[in-house]
Amino acid sequence: MDKVQIFSVFVSFFLLWVILHLIKIRRLGIQYSIVWLITGLVLLILSFWRDLLEKMAEWIGIHYPPSLLFLLGFFFSLIILLHFSVIVTQLTEMNKELAQKISLLNLEIEELRKKL
């Protein structure tokens, strides 16, 4: 193993440790941790098995195998951004509904106070 491979294995293990620690202290939800754990495992596998990265890059038609890692990182980022966009949209709708319900409840309270 050369220095770059040892470093990438270390970084992959560190990433997996951080993810597991965040899950343990409940700072990362299960629904998000699955994607991060898969990413950490893929990085670990590609760190140990360098030939796999080269074969995958050759199969896709990428001439410089580390570029495949950047491409995978880019797709991972797009998936995360899409996922968060869906969540933000859902939260926005829920927030709007809650604001409307609160307004209706405030209106009812004001009407009840006027009657008393």
C-alpha positions in Angstrom: 0.0 0.0 0.0 1.3 3.4 -0.9 0.9 6.6 1.2 -2.2 7.9 -0.8 -4.0 4.6 -0.3 -3.2 4.5 3.4 -4.4 8.1 3.8 -7.6 7.4 1.9 -8.3 4.3 4.0 -7.7 6.4 7.2 -10.1 9.1 5.9 -12.7 6.5 5.0 -12.6 5.0 8.5 -12.7 8.4 10.1 -15.7 9.3 8.0 -17.5 6.2 9.1 -16.6 6.8 12.7 -17.9 10.4 12.6 -21.2 9.2 11.0 -21.6 6.5 13.7 -20.8 9.0 16.4 -23.3 11.5 15.1 -26.0 8.7 15.0 -25.1 7.7 18.6 -25.5 11.2 20.0 -28.6 11.7 17.9 -27.3 14.5 15.8 -27.9 12.6 12.5 -31.2 11.0 11.7 -31.4 7.5 10.5 -33.0 8.5 7.2 -29.9 10.6 6.4 -27.3 8.3 7.9 -28.0 5.5 5.5 -26.9 7.6 2.5 -23.8 8.7 4.4 -22.9 5.2 5.6 -23.2 3.9 2.0 -21.0 6.7 0.8 -18.4 5.9 3.5 -18.5 2.2 2.7 -18.0 2.9 -1.0 -15.1 5.1 -0.3 -13.6 2.5 2.0 -14.0 -0.3 -0.7 -12.5 1.9 -3.4 -9.6 2.8 -1.0 -8.7 -0.8 -0.4 -9.5 -2.1 -3.9 -7.8 0.4 -6.2 -8.1 -1.9 -9.2 -11.9 -1.7 -8.9 -11.7 2.1 -9.3 -9.5 1.7 -12.3 -11.8 -0.9 -13.9 -14.9 1.1 -13.2 -13.3 4.2 -14.7 -12.2 2.3 -17.8 -15.6 0.7 -18.2 -17.3 4.1 -18.1 -14.7 5.6 -20.4 -12.9 7.9 -17.9 -9.2 8.1 -18.6 -8.1 9.3 -15.2 -9.5 7.0 -12.5 -9.5 9.6 -9.7 -11.9 11.7 -11.8 -14.5 8.9 -11.2 -14.3 9.8 -7.5 -15.1 13.4 -8.3 -18.0 12.3 -10.6 -19.4 10.1 -7.9 -19.0 12.9 -5.3 -20.9 15.2 -7.7 -23.8 12.8 -8.1 -23.9 12.2 -4.4 -24.1 16.0 -3.8 -26.9 16.2 -6.4 -28.9 13.4 -4.6 -28.4 15.1 -1.2 -29.5 18.5 -2.6 -32.5 17.0 -4.2 -33.4 15.2 -1.0 -33.1 18.3 1.0 -35.1 20.3 -1.5 -38.0 17.8 -1.1 -37.7 18.1 2.7 -37.7 21.9 2.6 -40.7 21.9 0.3 -42.6 19.6 2.7 -41.6 21.7 5.7 -42.7 24.9 3.9 -46.1 23.4 3.2 -46.5 22.2 6.8 -45.5 25.6 8.1 -48.1 27.3 5.9 -50.8 24.9 7.1 -49.8 25.5 10.7 -49.9 29.3 10.3 -53.4 29.0 8.7 -54.6 26.8 11.6 -53.2 29.2 14.2 -54.9 32.2 12.5 -58.2 30.3 12.5 -57.8 29.4 16.2 -56.9 33.1 17.0 -60.0 34.2 15.2 -62.1 31.7 17.1 -60.6 32.9 20.4 -61.3 36.5 19.6 -64.9 35.7 18.7 -65.4 33.8 22.0 -63.9 36.7 23.9 -66.3 39.1 22.2 -69.2 36.9 23.2 -68.2 36.9 26.9 
